[in-house]
Structures are given as C-alpha cells and as structure tokens.
C-alpha cells in the first residue's frame, strides 16, 4: 500500500481539523441534513477559530488561505497556504461537507477575493463572508456565456441579471458576482464584483431544496439596477482582449483543488465506514495478497481505495504547484475531474457493498452529498475539456 504522508509541518493543522470534524461536525451531521435551511449555530465558535488560523498565516480549512504572493522570492520547494487549506478541507469534509460549506467567512467568494483582489480590497473585505455567483438560468458550465451585465453609470456600476445555485447565497454577507461590461467583446469583458447584502436592487429570490449538502443554503439571486461602487470591482476594469478571460478564470485554479479536497474527504469517510462494516461482517482486506484471490467485497474495496489514492495525490499536486507559483490550471482541472468522479463512484459503491448496514450509518448521506462535488466549480465534462485543451495546446475556439 502506498504511504501517503502529509508534510510534517502540517501535522498540527490536520489534527485540529480532524478533531473539529469528529467532535463538532459528525455529531450534528444528520441533524442538519434533516433540518434543511436551518443555520447550524454550532459553527459560530469554530468559525472564529478558523479566522484566527487564517489571520496568523497558518491557513485553515476554509477559503481564505489561497492568495498567492507575487513579492515572495523563490526559496525552493514550499508547502504553504494552499496545501494547508487543502489538507484541512479534507479533514473537515471527512466530518461533513455541507457543514463546511456553511462555515461563516469561508465561502468560495472568499477564495475569489483572495485570488484577485488588490491589497486594499483584501483589507477592506477582511472578515466578510462572501458567496460566489456565476451560474445563470441559461448559462452553466460555459462561464463565458454569462449574460448578467455591469454598466458604468456615473460613479457606479449598474448590475442587472439573475444567478442560480449560489452556495451560501442567503447567509453570506456579500456575493462575488460575475457580469460582463460589454457583451460584444466576449470573454475579456467579464469581471467580478463584490455586492454586499442590503444593496438596493439585490434580492434573494428563493432558497433551493436539495438532494445533498442540505446543511448548506443554495439560493437564487436577482440584480435589478443594482448600483455597485467601482472600488468593488475585483481586478482591473480595463477590457484586455489579448489577455482574454484568463484573469477571472484564475479564481478556479485556486478553488478547484479545494472542491477536489472536499471530494477526497467524503470519499475517505465512506471508505473508512465501509471498511468497519466489512470487518465486522468477517470480510478481511489483505494488502499482501492479490485482490483476485480475496473475497469479492475486499477486492472491490481495494479497487476503490486505489482510486481514492490517485485522486488524493492529484489534489495535493495542484495545491503544491499553487504554493510554488507554478501554473496549475491543468493540474487543478485534473484533480477536480478525478476527485469529482471518484467520490461519486466510491460513495455509491460503498452503499452497494454494505447493503442495509449503510442505512444505519452516514453512508447514504455521503452518497447524496457526493454528486454535487462532481458538478460545481466546473462539471466533469468541462474539466475533461480543459485538460484536453492544455495537453493538446488548443484554444477554446479550436477545441469546443
């Protein structure tokens, strides 16, 4: 069996995240799966602890530690904030992925701010819980097809459009909204804006009922002549057709490893519970014997575990590359694609292997939670398309 050791310097963080997952998340996991749309108040104290970890520079299990420093000099191989966040996220999602997505100030919008905000914006938005709004009723995987508009009117941008499937869209303090400055100029005109709750013209239309991650709220948002100050535009307002969509898409290079880490955590939880149930049933899993000479359930388990390990390694690689300021778009998409597909297959197969025993544990819940991890932050099909473009050296226009 491959010994997948985490960096020793991350040991304390991993232990803290695991203890929180075991002592805070797991005990209330079923409670908030059943009580959909009820805010898990137990998370408030733990969220404050994560704030302290992130502000200290140690990194936590949320989305605040993904910023890349452009001024930092290269000092050999580095295991930094990105890897710490991924490792912490794995542990927390071993506890409950829906509850992690419900953590205050750890939303995917915070990752967007951490990726592309100026130093002034980073300080100004510090302590804010930010969701991220990209998907629209007529625009899903193709983010470049966004129809929400942002028009400069005097000293404000005026936003109009509707966003769907916004994680933490109701509970968050603000939303990072993707909108186009000029539809005629294509992808390059898409910018992201921080829109705070209470801004006139910003409305939460409804909160969705879901199959999985029921502890997390998923909302539909509407923007109607919503006026946003120009200093809330992340990045530069200039439309650079030469650079194209790359600036905005950089966010995904940081957030896709996080979603992959969520999938790794759920997959590990399912495997550990399945191992326990199989061993109680007298099924021995032997790493020193060929799988085809063992019990069929043991052979299947070994196959699932190998799938998990490959996804785990890809995820760590994509985070390590971000820490070392290496372009990781290919690796981030590979990790997201592999982990997203693997967690669905692993969770469903674990339910199949354990039968009725799985109903008495959280296995069936993890199977429901798993599916979204293959969808949001870019579907399986989109990740494979990105990987193909990177490997073949094709543009989005050349390979659709």
C-alpha positions in Angstrom: 0.0 0.0 0.0 1.3 3.5 -0.9 2.2 5.5 2.3 0.6 8.9 1.5 2.2 11.1 4.2 1.3 14.7 4.6 4.1 17.2 5.3 5.2 17.1 8.9 4.7 20.9 9.4 1.0 20.5 8.6 0.5 17.8 11.3 -0.9 20.2 13.9 -3.3 21.7 11.5 -4.5 18.3 10.3 -5.0 17.1 13.8 -7.0 20.3 14.8 -9.2 20.0 11.7 -9.8 16.3 12.3 -10.7 16.9 16.0 -13.2 19.6 14.9 -14.7 17.3 12.3 -15.0 14.4 14.7 -16.3 16.4 17.7 -18.3 19.2 16.0 -19.3 18.2 12.5 -20.0 14.4 12.8 -22.3 14.7 15.9 -24.6 17.2 14.2 -24.3 15.9 10.6 -27.6 14.0 10.5 -29.4 16.8 12.4 -28.8 19.5 9.8 -29.3 17.1 6.9 -32.8 16.7 8.2 -33.3 20.3 9.2 -32.6 21.8 5.8 -32.4 25.6 5.7 -31.7 25.8 9.4 -28.5 27.6 10.2 -26.0 25.4 12.2 -25.4 27.8 15.1 -22.8 25.4 16.5 -20.4 26.6 13.8 -20.1 30.2 15.0 -17.5 29.4 17.7 -15.5 27.2 15.3 -15.6 29.8 12.6 -13.9 32.3 14.9 -11.1 29.8 15.5 -10.6 29.4 11.7 -10.5 33.2 11.4 -7.6 33.2 13.8 -5.7 30.4 12.0 -6.1 32.3 8.7 -5.1 35.6 10.0 -2.0 34.1 11.6 -0.9 32.8 8.2 -1.1 29.2 9.2 -4.0 28.5 7.0 -7.2 26.7 8.0 -9.8 24.6 6.3 -11.7 27.3 4.5 -11.2 29.6 1.5 -9.2 32.4 3.0 -5.7 31.0 2.6 -5.4 30.7 -1.2 -3.9 34.0 -2.1 -0.6 33.8 -4.0 2.1 36.3 -3.0 3.8 37.9 -6.1 6.5 39.5 -4.0 7.7 36.4 -2.3 11.1 35.2 -3.5 11.5 31.6 -4.5 13.1 29.5 -1.7 13.0 26.0 -3.1 10.0 23.7 -2.7 7.3 25.2 -0.5 4.4 23.7 1.3 2.3 26.7 2.0 -1.2 28.1 2.5 -2.8 26.3 -0.5 -1.6 22.9 0.6 -2.6 23.6 4.2 -6.1 24.7 3.2 -6.5 21.5 1.1 -5.3 19.2 3.9 -7.6 21.0 6.4 -10.5 20.8 4.0 -10.1 17.1 3.5 -10.3 16.5 7.3 -13.3 18.8 7.7 -15.2 17.2 4.9 -14.5 13.8 6.4 -16.8 15.2 9.0 -19.4 16.8 6.8 -19.1 18.7 3.5 -22.4 20.5 3.9 -21.4 22.0 7.2 -18.0 23.1 5.9 -19.8 24.9 3.1 -21.9 26.6 5.8 -18.9 28.0 7.7 -19.1 31.8 8.0 -16.4 33.7 6.1 -15.1 30.5 4.4 -17.2 30.8 1.2 -15.9 30.3 -2.4 -16.4 34.1 -2.8 -13.7 34.5 -0.2 -11.4 32.4 -2.4 -12.2 34.7 -5.3 -11.3 37.7 -3.3 -8.1 36.1 -2.0 -7.1 35.2 -5.6 -7.6 38.5 -7.4 -8.3 41.4 -5.0 -5.9 44.2 -4.5 -4.2 44.6 -1.2 -6.6 47.5 -0.3 -9.6 45.3 -1.2 -8.2 42.4 0.7 -8.0 44.5 3.8 -11.4 46.2 3.2 -13.2 42.9 2.7 -11.4 41.2 5.6 -13.9 39.4 7.9 -16.6 39.4 5.3 -18.5 36.1 4.4 -18.6 36.1 0.6 -20.5 33.7 -1.7 -19.8 33.4 -5.4 -22.5 33.9 -8.1 -21.6 32.6 -11.6 -24.3 30.2 -12.9 -27.4 31.6 -14.7 -30.6 30.1 -15.9 -29.2 30.0 -19.4 -25.5 29.7 -18.6 -24.0 26.8 -16.6 -20.7 25.2 -17.5 -19.7 27.8 -20.1 -18.9 30.7 -17.8 -18.0 32.8 -20.9 -21.7 32.8 -21.9 -22.7 35.0 -18.9 -25.5 37.4 -19.7 -25.6 39.4 -16.4 -24.4 43.0 -17.3 -22.5 45.7 -15.5 -22.8 49.1 -17.0 -20.9 52.1 -15.8 -23.3 54.9 -14.9 -21.7 58.0 -13.4 -19.7 56.9 -10.3 -21.3 53.4 -10.0 -21.6 50.2 -12.0 -25.2 49.1 -12.5 -25.7 45.4 -12.4 -28.7 43.5 -14.0 -29.2 39.8 -14.2 -30.1 36.6 -12.3 -27.9 34.0 -10.7 -28.8 30.5 -9.6 -27.2 27.7 -7.5 -25.4 30.2 -5.3 -23.8 28.4 -2.3 -24.4 30.4 0.9 -26.3 32.9 -1.2 -28.8 33.7 1.6 -26.5 33.6 4.6 -23.4 35.3 3.3 -22.6 39.0 3.9 -21.8 39.6 0.3 -21.7 37.9 -3.1 -18.9 38.0 -5.8 -21.0 38.4 -9.0 -19.7 37.7 -12.4 -21.0 40.1 -15.1 -20.0 41.4 -18.5 -19.1 45.0 -19.2 -19.6 44.6 -22.9 -21.2 41.5 -24.5 -19.8 42.4 -27.9 -16.2 42.0 -26.6 -16.7 38.4 -25.4 -14.9 36.7 -22.6 -12.5 39.5 -21.9 -15.3 41.8 -20.7 -16.4 39.5 -17.9 -15.5 41.0 -14.5 -16.3 40.1 -10.9 -17.9 42.5 -8.4 -18.4 42.3 -4.7 -22.0 43.1 -3.9 -22.9 43.5 -0.3 -26.2 42.4 1.2 -28.6 45.2 1.6 -27.6 46.9 -1.6 -30.7 48.3 -3.3 -31.6 46.1 -6.3 -30.1 43.0 -4.8 -32.7 40.3 -3.9 -32.6 36.8 -2.7 -35.4 35.2 -4.7 -35.5 31.8 -3.0 -33.5 29.0 -1.3 -33.5 25.6 -3.1 -34.4 22.2 -1.7 -31.6 19.8 -2.5 -30.7 16.1 -2.5 -27.4 16.5 -0.8 -25.3 19.1 1.2 -28.6 20.1 2.8 -26.9 21.9 5.7 -25.7 24.5 3.2 -28.1 27.0 1.7 -28.2 27.3 -2.1 -30.0 30.4 -3.4 -31.4 32.2 -6.5 -30.3 35.8 -6.6 -31.6 38.7 -8.7 -30.0 42.0 -9.5 -32.1 44.8 -10.9 -30.5 48.2 -11.5 -28.2 47.3 -8.5 -25.6 50.1 -8.1 -22.1 49.0 -7.0 -19.2 51.3 -6.3 -16.2 50.9 -8.8 -13.9 50.0 -5.9 -15.8 46.8 -5.5 -14.7 45.5 -8.9 -12.1 42.9 -8.4 -9.0 43.4 -10.5 -8.8 45.9 -13.3 -11.8 47.5 -15.1 -9.9 47.5 -18.4 -11.0 45.1 -21.1 -7.9 43.4 -22.3 -8.8 41.3 -25.3 -5.2 40.0 -25.5 -5.4 38.6 -22.0 -9.0 37.5 -22.5 -10.7 35.5 -19.8 -7.6 34.4 -18.0 -7.7 36.9 -15.2 -11.2 36.0 -14.0 -10.6 32.3 -14.5 -7.5 32.4 -12.3 -10.0 32.0 -9.4 -10.8 28.5 -10.5 -7.1 27.5 -10.4 -7.3 28.1 -6.7 -10.9 26.9 -5.9 -10.9 23.7 -7.9 -8.3 22.0 -5.7 -10.5 23.0 -2.7 -13.5 21.2 -4.2 -11.3 18.2 -5.1 -10.3 18.2 -1.4 -13.9 18.2 -0.4 -14.4 15.1 -2.5 -11.4 13.4 -1.0 -12.7 14.0 2.5 -16.1 12.5 1.7 -14.5 9.6 -0.2 -12.3 8.8 2.8 -15.2 8.9 5.2 -17.1 6.4 3.0 -14.2 4.1 2.7 -13.4 4.1 6.4 -17.0 3.3 7.3 -17.2 0.6 4.7 -14.0 -1.0 6.0 -15.5 -1.0 9.5 -18.7 -2.7 8.3 -16.9 -5.2 6.2 -14.5 -6.2 9.0 -17.5 -6.6 11.4 -19.0 -8.9 8.8 -15.9 -11.0 8.8 -14.5 -9.8 5.4 -10.7 -9.5 5.6 -8.9 -6.9 3.5 -5.4 -8.1 2.9 -2.8 -5.9 1.2 -0.3 -8.7 0.9 -2.5 -10.9 -1.4 -3.7 -10.3 -4.9 -7.1 -8.8 -5.0 -8.5 -11.5 -7.2 -7.7 -14.1 -4.6 -9.7 -12.4 -1.9 -13.4 -12.0 -1.0 -15.2 -10.1 -3.8 -16.1 -7.3 -1.4 -12.5 -7.0 -0.3 -11.3 -6.9 -3.9 -13.8 -4.2 -4.8 -12.7 -2.2 -1.7 -9.1 -2.3 -2.7 -10.0 -1.0 -6.2 -11.9 1.9 -4.6 -9.1 2.7 -2.3 -6.6 2.8 -5.2 -9.0 5.2 -7.0 -9.1 7.4 -3.9 -5.3 7.5 -3.6 -4.8 8.7 -7.1 -7.3 11.5 -6.7 -5.6 12.4 -3.4 -2.2 12.7 -5.0 -3.5 14.8 -7.9 -5.2 17.2 -5.4 -2.0 17.6 -3.4 0.0 18.2 -6.5 -2.3 21.0 -7.7 -2.2 22.8 -4.3 1.6 22.4 -4.1 2.0 24.0 -7.5 0.0 27.0 -6.4 2.2 27.3 -3.3 5.3 27.3 -5.6 3.8 29.8 -8.0 3.7 27.3 -10.9 0.8 27.5 -13.4 -1.6 24.8 -12.2 -4.6 25.2 -14.5 -4.1 21.7 -16.0 -3.4 20.0 -12.6 -6.3 21.8 -10.9 -8.7 20.6 -13.6 -7.3 17.1 -13.5 -7.6 16.9 -9.7 -11.2 18.3 -9.8 -12.2 15.8 -12.6 -10.6 12.8 -10.9 -11.8 13.5 -7.4 -15.3 14.5 -8.5 -15.8 11.3 -10.5 -14.1 9.1 -7.9 -16.1 10.3 -4.9 -19.4 9.6 -6.7 -18.3 6.1 -7.7 -16.8 5.4 -4.3 -19.8 6.6 -2.2 -22.3 4.7 -4.3 -20.2 1.5 -4.4 -19.8 1.7 -0.6 -23.6 1.8 -0.2 -23.8 -1.2 -2.5 -21.2 -3.1 -0.6 -22.7 -2.5 2.8 -26.3 -3.0 1.8 -28.8 -2.4 4.7 -25.9 -1.7 7.1 -25.2 1.5 5.2 -28.6 2.9 6.1 -27.7 2.8 9.8 -24.7 5.0 9.3 -24.0 8.2 7.3 -23.1 6.3 4.1 -26.3 7.0 2.3 -26.0 10.7 3.2 -22.4 10.8 1.9 -23.7 9.2 -1.4 -26.2 12.1 -1.7 -23.6 14.7 -0.8 -21.0 13.4 -3.3 -22.8 14.2 -6.5 -22.6 18.0 -6.3 -18.8 17.7 -5.9 -18.6 16.4 -9.5 -20.7 19.3 -10.7 -20.0 22.7 -9.1 -16.8 24.6 -9.8 -16.9 23.1 -13.3 -18.6 19.9 -14.3 -16.8 16.6 -15.1 -17.2 17.3 -18.8 -15.8 20.8 -18.6 -12.8 19.6 -16.7 -12.0 17.0 -19.3 -12.3 19.6 -22.0 -9.9 21.9 -20.2 -7.4 19.1 -19.7 -7.7 18.2 -23.4 -7.0 21.8 -24.4 -4.0 22.1 -22.2 -2.4 18.8 -23.3 -3.1 19.4 -27.0 -2.2 23.1 -26.9 -5.6 24.1 -28.3 -7.6 27.3 -27.6 -11.2 27.3 -26.6 -12.1 28.3 -30.1 -10.1 25.4 -31.6 -11.5 22.7 -29.2 -15.1 23.1 -28.1 
